[in-house]
Amino acid sequence: MEQKMVYQSIADLKEMRKILGLTKEVVADNIGYSVRTLERIEEENIVSTESIAKKLCQLYQLNFEEHFYLSLIHISEPTRL
């Protein structure tokens, strides 16, 4: 089983986007990801890099140190039949 460090948000990123009246397309464009990738980020409230976490903080008017923390996740290998 592989491990990976990610940045976990304590804020609900989807809710923050909606409160600020931002569309998925606008946010995805600003962080350089596809809308589908943004949807995954919002589902899990995690991002893979500090730079993306900081871009989201800037867009959502959040303090990086207060709203994101490093987290270790386990990535399992796909099951082969």
C-alpha positions as CSV (number, residue, x, y, z in Angstrom):
1,M,0.0,0.0,0.0
2,E,1.4,3.4,-1.1
3,Q,1.2,6.5,1.1
4,K,0.9,10.1,-0.2
5,M,1.0,13.5,1.5
6,V,-1.9,15.8,0.7
7,Y,-3.3,19.1,1.9
8,Q,-6.6,18.7,3.7
9,S,-9.0,21.6,4.1
10,I,-11.0,22.1,7.3
11,A,-13.4,24.3,5.3
12,D,-16.1,22.8,2.9
13,L,-14.5,24.0,-0.3
14,K,-17.7,23.5,-2.4
15,E,-19.7,25.5,0.1
16,M,-17.1,28.3,0.1
17,R,-17.3,28.5,-3.7
18,K,-21.1,28.7,-3.6
19,I,-21.1,31.3,-0.8
20,L,-18.8,33.5,-2.9
21,G,-20.9,33.0,-6.0
22,L,-18.1,31.4,-8.0
23,T,-18.8,28.9,-10.7
24,K,-16.9,25.6,-11.0
25,E,-15.5,26.8,-14.4
26,V,-14.1,30.0,-12.9
27,V,-12.4,28.3,-10.0
28,A,-11.1,25.4,-12.2
29,D,-9.6,28.0,-14.7
30,N,-8.0,30.0,-11.8
31,I,-6.3,26.9,-10.4
32,G,-5.4,25.4,-13.7
33,Y,-7.4,22.2,-13.3
34,S,-10.4,20.7,-15.2
35,V,-13.9,21.1,-13.8
36,R,-14.0,17.3,-13.1
37,T,-10.8,17.6,-11.1
38,L,-12.2,20.5,-9.1
39,E,-15.3,18.3,-8.4
40,R,-13.0,15.6,-7.0
41,I,-11.2,18.2,-4.8
42,E,-14.6,19.5,-3.5
43,E,-15.8,15.9,-2.8
44,E,-12.7,15.1,-0.7
45,N,-11.6,18.5,0.5
46,I,-8.1,17.7,-0.4
47,V,-5.5,18.9,-2.9
48,S,-2.2,17.4,-3.8
49,T,0.0,20.5,-3.7
50,E,0.6,23.5,-1.5
51,S,0.4,25.8,-4.4
52,I,-3.1,24.7,-5.3
53,A,-4.2,25.0,-1.7
54,K,-2.8,28.6,-1.6
55,K,-4.6,29.5,-4.9
56,L,-7.9,28.2,-3.4
57,C,-7.2,30.3,-0.2
58,Q,-6.7,33.3,-2.3
59,L,-9.9,32.8,-4.3
60,Y,-11.9,31.9,-1.3
61,Q,-10.4,34.6,1.0
62,L,-9.1,32.0,3.5
63,N,-5.9,32.0,5.5
64,F,-3.8,29.0,4.4
65,E,-2.3,28.2,7.8
66,E,-5.7,28.2,9.4
67,H,-7.6,26.2,6.8
68,F,-5.2,23.6,5.4
69,Y,-3.1,21.0,7.1
70,L,-0.9,18.1,5.8
71,S,-2.4,14.7,5.9
72,L,-1.1,11.3,5.0
73,I,-3.4,9.1,2.9
74,H,-3.1,5.5,1.9
75,I,-3.5,4.5,-1.7
76,S,-4.4,0.9,-2.3
77,E,-3.5,-1.0,-5.4
78,P,-6.4,-1.8,-7.7
79,T,-7.7,-5.4,-7.2
80,R,-7.0,-7.6,-10.2
81,L,-9.2,-10.6,-10.9
